[in-house]
Amino acid sequence: MSLTPEQALARIFGFSGFRPGQEEIARAVIAGRDVLAIMPTGGGKSLCYQLPALCREGLTVVISPLIALMRDQVRGLQEAGVAAAAMTSGNTPEENAEIAAALAEGRLKLLYIAPERLASTASTGMLQRAGATLIAVDEAHCVSQWGHDFRPDYLRIGELRRRLGVPLAAFTATADAATRDEIVARLFGEAAPQVFLRGFDRPNIRLAFAVKNSPRKQILAFADRRRGQSGIVYCATRARTETLAAALEAEGHAARAYHGGLEDWERRKVEGMFQVDEGLIVCATVAFGMGVDKPDVRWVAHADLPKSIEAYYQEIGRAGRDGLPADTLTLYGPDDIRLRRAQIDESPAPAERRAADHGRLNALLGLAEATRCRRQVLLEFFGETPEPCGNCDLCATPARLFDATEPVRKALSAVLRTGESFGAGHLIDILTGNATDKVKQRGHDRLPTFAVGRELPRAGWQAVFRQMMGRDLVRPDPERHGALRMTEAARPVLRGEEAVHLREDSMSEARTRPEPKALVADEDAPLLAALKAHRRKLAEAAKVPPYVIFNDRSLIEMAEKRPATLDAFAGITGVGATKLERYGASFLEVITREAVDLPHPARRKLAGGAGAGLYDRLEAAARDLDRGSDGREKPLSCSPAQLARIAKERPRDLAGIERVLGEKRAERFGDAFLEALRASD
């Protein structure tokens, strides 16, 4: 029997209400409408197709990009008592046979498959025979052919939808207007889906950027202030992942490198360690991407500038998926800008796509060199207009600006007078009057711009050129080995028609050393540590990641509220019926430091619900009347199952009570039970 959305939310997932935006998306999916939902990472996208799967008849097929992510979600669903499975290339023949049997018998509600399986016509036939009634597509931006996570097999999903003739619900956290149009065209064809755009803000994530200045030391310092917390360091090269992981381990951190050059078994080992170990740091290329479904990643750092603002948003989104405070730090410098420009210019993409990619990179560089709230700059790219956030480095320490119009004009003049053929180092030598052999050999010491910039030190000019590249006033030319050339955006500045204000290049500790926020008050920290230790013990015994038992948010709520009864424990976020039965008593013993006297299983099923108190009143009334109203009659009692049924069905008259209890018990307990029922209305 299918559940109502409210029943599934409370009984299965243990939530008292939907997060913002979830309910209307879930109800549209339940109603069988085609849906495209763009929701921030950590906003609860998976619930928007998992819950409808429980409320609809038939099988829901979830197409997901990585095995680790699929297995993670299946483990969580199974822990919550949901019949779910994943059919992946990593399955044993026995596992596949068991899944096939469950499909044939109609026992599964959710089946996760990788997009690569769609290449086989046998997969389509299997899903048709299994009675699939809904397709859910996770990470739908992977269908975008020029996106940062393109997966060719996602292009087959539209055909699968047509073959099965069922509604499709697509979900992603990263999609600008152009990507959204591409998703609609490739997945839905002529059918126009109902589009839900639920905002991109992740207010729990602190945003921070810093100019590179001994980047290894900067990353080590950032990690050291978050010692013992799970984190990810994204790097541009495989070599950088190895050297940073080694440096972190030398400083006493648990760290591992992850990149495409590792053997499959090595990558799987690191993925498994990261899911289970609560303090592991992974230094990774973007190969460590969509498979990260770990809710308690407390920080993400970029040792190098990401490829685009969308890639940046996707990667920092792996922090704080549980909604608790998380930190980010992105390091960048002129070499990063040259590298990313060259990658775009040398790509095989059409010219219009390369122009769009330069625009996305410009947006990221604008964020890096922002002079106001970073969250405002970030969200404006996605079409939102937020207020200043108070949770970024520029809100904490506002940028100091100076009028850089004249220095920028001098720099542009030097670029043009040298034929747009040199990089920043040579141009700075000219501006500061440093007559190097290279400057003299080319006669650049005789240019009008020679030595006109002595008012700024070399480091100051480096900051000016970096910010000019960040604003796309000058751009490295790959055909001239990265020499700077002026863009059209710079011409109004050179002509004196526009002013330019740049940031003073500061390496202040206030901007680059944000302190992590404590998860709980000092008095609750010892209990939280004890709850985490108990969770780890249970997870190791069950061979699942700790957050599959309970996530950090649930443990924090336990530490703060300190429930002392099963009913109170049932009110903790994330405690559904299955987890209450499975883990309630043992966690209560950690909280109360006492053995828990569990009620009868029939009573336990009512814990935390409206029927719990009614059951207790019925039980008290039955106990008072076990020998009749005068205490002289033959003993008579009601079973826990009968009391639970009365509490659940709430009969309104003696006839209803008699149907549950029989004539003899209804005669003795009927009036008292009806009074208890009326009192509970």
RANOR-V338928 format. One record per pair of residues at least 4 apart in sequence whose C-alpha atoms are under 7 Angstrom apart, sorted by the first residue. I is the first residue (numbers start at 1). GAP is how many residues later the second one is. If there is no record, write none. Layout:
# RANOR-V338928
((I,GAP) (I,GAP))
This chain:
# RANOR-V338928
((2,52) (2,53) (2,54) (2,55) (3,4) (3,5) (3,51) (3,52) (4,4) (4,51) (5,4) (5,46) (5,50) (6,4) (7,4) (8,4) (8,5) (8,43) (8,46) (9,4) (9,5) (9,6) (10,4) (10,5) (10,6) (10,566) (11,565) (11,566) (12,68) (12,69) (12,564) (12,565) (13,67) (13,561) (13,562) (13,563) (14,559) (14,560) (14,561) (14,562) (15,558) (15,559) (18,4) (18,5) (21,4) (21,177) (22,4) (22,26) (23,4) (24,4) (25,4) (25,23) (26,4) (26,22) (26,23) (26,26) (27,4) (28,4) (28,5) (29,4) (29,6) (29,23) (29,140) (30,22) (30,25) (30,26) (32,135) (33,134) (34,133) (34,134) (34,135) (34,159) (34,160) (35,133) (35,134) (35,135) (35,158) (35,159) (35,160) (36,133) (36,134) (36,135) (36,157) (36,158) (36,159) (36,160) (37,133) (37,134) (37,135) (37,158) (37,159) (37,160) (38,133) (38,134) (38,135) (38,158) (38,159) (38,160) (39,4) (39,6) (39,133) (39,134) (39,158) (39,159) (39,160) (39,161) (40,133) (40,159) (40,160) (40,161) (40,162) (41,132) (41,276) (41,280) (42,279) (42,280) (42,281) (45,126) (46,4) (47,4) (48,4) (49,4) (49,87) (50,4) (51,4) (52,4) (53,7) (53,56) (53,57) (54,55) (58,51) (58,73) (58,74) (58,75) (59,49) (59,50) (59,51) (59,72) (59,73) (59,74) (59,75) (60,49) (60,50) (60,51) (60,72) (60,73) (60,74) (60,75) (61,49) (61,50) (61,51) (61,71) (61,73) (61,74) (61,75) (62,49) (62,50) (62,51) (62,73) (62,74) (62,75) (63,49) (63,50) (63,51) (63,52) (63,73) (63,74) (63,75) (64,6) (64,48) (64,49) (64,50) (64,51) (64,73) (64,74) (64,75) (65,49) (65,50) (66,4) (66,48) (66,224) (66,225) (67,4) (67,21) (68,4) (68,223) (69,4) (69,222) (69,223) (69,224) (70,4) (70,16) (70,42) (71,4) (71,15) (72,4) (73,4) (74,4) (74,10) (74,11) (74,12) (75,4) (75,473) (76,4) (76,472) (77,4) (77,5) (77,7) (78,4) (78,5) (78,6) (80,496) (80,498) (80,499) (81,497) (83,24) (83,25) (83,26) (83,27) (84,24) (84,25) (84,26) (84,27) (85,14) (85,25) (85,26) (85,27) (86,25) (86,26) (86,27) (87,4) (87,9) (87,25) (87,26) (88,25) (88,26) (91,4) (91,5) (92,4) (93,4) (94,4) (95,4) (96,4) (97,4) (98,4) (99,4) (100,4) (101,4) (102,4) (102,5) (102,6) (103,4) (103,5) (103,27) (104,26) (106,24) (113,4) (115,38) (115,39) (116,37) (117,6) (118,5) (118,38) (121,4) (122,4) (123,4) (124,4) (124,36) (125,4) (126,4) (127,4) (127,5) (128,4) (128,36) (133,33) (134,32) (134,33) (134,34) (135,32) (135,33) (135,34) (136,32) (136,33) (136,34) (137,32) (137,33) (137,34) (138,32) (138,33) (138,34) (139,32) (139,33) (140,30) (140,31) (140,32) (140,43) (141,31) (141,33) (141,34) (141,38) (141,42) (142,5) (142,7) (142,8) (142,9) (142,12) (143,7) (143,8) (143,11) (143,12) (143,40) (144,6) (144,35) (144,38) (144,39) (145,5) (146,4) (148,163) (155,31) (156,4) (157,4) (157,30) (158,4) (158,28) (158,29) (158,30) (159,4) (160,4) (161,4) (161,5) (161,7) (174,136) (174,140) (175,4) (175,5) (176,4) (176,206) (177,4) (178,4) (179,4) (180,4) (181,4) (182,4) (183,4) (184,4) (184,5) (185,4) (188,4) (200,179) (201,178) (204,119) (204,120) (204,121) (204,122) (205,115) (205,120) (205,121) (205,122) (206,120) (206,121) (206,122) (206,185) (206,186) (207,120) (207,121) (207,122) (207,167) (207,184) (207,185) (207,186) (208,120) (208,121) (208,122) (208,184) (208,185) (209,120) (209,121) (209,122) (209,159) (210,120) (210,121) (210,122) (210,302) (211,120) (211,121) (211,122) (212,119) (212,120) (212,121) (214,4) (215,4) (215,88) (216,4) (216,28) (217,4) (218,4) (219,4) (220,4) (220,28) (221,4) (222,4) (222,291) (223,4) (226,290) (228,51) (229,49) (229,50) (229,69) (230,48) (230,49) (230,50) (230,51) (230,67) (230,68) (230,69) (231,49) (231,50) (231,51) (231,66) (231,67) (231,68) (231,69) (232,49) (232,50) (232,51) (232,67) (232,68) (232,69) (233,49) (233,50) (233,51) (233,67) (233,68) (233,69) (233,70) (234,49) (234,50) (234,51) (234,52) (234,67) (234,68) (234,69) (235,5) (235,6) (235,48) (235,49) (235,50) (235,67) (235,68) (235,69) (236,49) (236,68) (237,4) (237,48) (238,4) (238,21) (238,47) (239,4) (240,4) (241,4) (241,16) (241,17) (241,42) (241,43) (242,4) (242,15) (243,4) (244,4) (244,39) (245,4) (245,10) (245,11) (245,12) (245,38) (246,4) (247,4) (248,4) (248,5) (248,7) (249,4) (249,5) (249,6) (254,25) (254,26) (254,27) (255,25) (255,26) (255,27) (256,14) (256,25) (256,26) (256,27) (257,25) (257,26) (257,27) (258,9) (258,24) (258,25) (258,26) (258,27) (258,30) (259,25) (259,26) (259,28) (259,29) (260,27) (262,4) (262,5) (263,4) (264,4) (265,4) (266,4) (267,4) (268,4) (269,4) (270,4) (271,4) (272,4) (273,4) (274,6) (275,19) (275,270) (276,269) (276,270) (284,4) (292,26) (295,25) (295,26) (295,27) (296,24) (296,25) (296,26) (296,256) (297,21) (297,22) (297,23) (298,21) (298,22) (298,28) (298,29) (299,20) (299,27) (299,28) (299,29) (300,16) (300,19) (300,27) (300,28) (300,29) (301,27) (301,28) (301,29) (302,27) (302,28) (302,29) (303,27) (303,28) (304,27) (304,28) (304,32) (305,25) (305,26) (305,27) (305,31) (306,5) (306,6) (307,4) (307,33) (307,54) (308,4) (308,52) (308,53) (308,56) (309,4) (309,51) (309,52) (309,54) (309,55) (310,4) (311,4) (312,4) (313,4) (316,12) (319,7) (320,4) (320,5) (320,6) (322,231) (325,192) (327,189) (332,4) (333,4) (334,4) (334,132) (335,4) (336,4) (337,4) (338,4) (338,138) (338,144) (339,4) (340,4) (341,4) (341,135) (342,4) (342,136) (343,4) (344,10) (344,13) (345,9) (349,4) (349,5) (350,4) (351,4) (352,4) (353,4) (354,4) (355,4) (356,4) (357,4) (358,4) (359,4) (360,4) (361,4) (362,4) (362,108) (362,109) (362,110) (363,4) (364,4) (365,4) (365,105) (365,106) (366,4) (366,104) (366,105) (367,7) (367,10) (367,11) (369,98) (369,101) (370,4) (371,28) (371,132) (372,22) (373,4) (373,15) (373,16) (373,19) (373,21) (373,22) (374,4) (374,18) (374,20) (375,4) (375,14) (376,4) (376,9) (376,10) (376,11) (376,12) (377,4) (379,4) (379,5) (379,6) (380,4) (380,5) (390,5) (390,6) (391,4) (392,4) (393,4) (393,118) (394,4) (394,5) (397,113) (397,114) (399,104) (400,103) (400,104) (401,100) (401,101) (401,102) (401,103) (402,99) (402,100) (402,101) (402,102) (403,97) (403,98) (403,99) (404,4) (404,96) (404,97) (404,98) (405,4) (405,94) (405,95) (405,96) (406,4) (407,4) (408,4) (409,4) (409,84) (409,85) (410,4) (410,39) (411,4) (412,4) (412,82) (413,4) (414,4) (414,13) (414,35) (415,4) (415,5) (415,69) (415,70) (416,4) (420,63) (420,64) (420,65) (421,59) (421,62) (421,63) (422,4) (422,5) (422,61) (422,62) (423,4) (423,59) (423,60) (423,61) (424,4) (424,41) (425,4) (426,4) (427,4) (428,4) (428,30) (428,33) (429,4) (429,5) (429,6) (430,4) (430,14) (430,15) (430,19) (430,20) (430,21) (431,18) (431,19) (431,20) (431,21) (431,22) (431,23) (432,19) (432,20) (432,21) (432,22) (433,17) (433,18) (435,4) (435,5) (435,10) (436,4) (437,4) (438,4) (439,4) (439,5) (439,6) (440,4) (440,5) (444,6) (445,5) (446,4) (456,4) (456,5) (457,4) (458,4) (459,4) (460,4) (461,4) (462,4) (463,4) (463,42) (464,4) (465,4) (466,4) (467,4) (468,4) (468,5) (468,6) (469,4) (469,5) (469,6) (472,15) (473,13) (473,14) (473,16) (473,17) (474,10) (474,11) (474,12) (474,13) (475,9) (475,10) (475,11) (475,12) (476,6) (476,7) (476,8) (476,9) (477,4) (477,5) (477,6) (477,7) (477,8) (478,4) (486,4) (490,4) (491,4) (492,4) (492,5) (492,6) (493,4) (493,5) (493,6) (508,4) (509,4) (510,4) (520,4) (520,5) (520,36) (521,4) (524,4) (524,35) (524,36) (525,4) (526,4) (527,4) (527,32) (528,4) (528,27) (528,28) (528,31) (529,4) (530,4) (531,4) (531,24) (531,59) (532,4) (533,4) (534,4) (535,4) (535,11) (535,14) (536,4) (536,10) (537,4) (538,4) (539,4) (539,5) (539,6) (539,7) (539,10) (540,4) (544,4) (546,4) (547,4) (547,5) (550,4) (550,5) (551,4) (552,4) (553,4) (554,4) (554,18) (554,19) (554,20) (555,4) (556,4) (557,4) (557,15) (558,4) (558,5) (558,14) (562,29) (563,5) (563,6) (564,4) (564,24) (564,28) (565,4) (566,4) (566,18) (566,41) (567,4) (567,40) (567,41) (568,40) (569,15) (570,5) (570,10) (570,37) (570,38) (571,37) (575,4) (575,5) (576,4) (577,4) (577,28) (578,4) (579,4) (579,5) (580,4) (583,4) (584,4) (585,4) (585,11) (586,4) (587,4) (588,4) (589,4) (589,5) (589,6) (589,7) (599,4) (599,5) (600,4) (600,40) (601,4) (602,38) (602,39) (602,42) (603,4) (603,37) (603,41) (606,5) (606,6) (607,5) (608,4) (611,4) (611,36) (611,37) (612,4) (613,4) (614,4) (614,33) (614,66) (615,4) (615,28) (615,29) (615,32) (616,4) (617,4) (617,59) (618,4) (618,25) (618,55) (618,58) (619,4) (619,24) (620,4) (621,4) (621,51) (622,4) (622,15) (622,16) (622,47) (625,4) (626,9) (626,10) (626,11) (627,4) (627,5) (627,6) (627,7) (627,8) (627,9) (628,4) (628,5) (628,40) (638,4) (638,5) (639,4) (640,4) (641,4) (642,4) (642,18) (642,19) (643,4) (644,4) (645,4) (646,4) (646,5) (650,27) (651,5) (651,6) (652,4) (653,4) (653,21) (654,4) (654,12) (654,16) (655,4) (656,4) (657,4) (657,9) (657,13) (658,4) (658,5) (658,8) (661,4) (661,5) (662,4) (663,4) (664,4) (665,4) (666,4) (669,4) (670,4) (671,4) (672,4) (673,4) (674,4) (675,4) (676,4) (677,4))
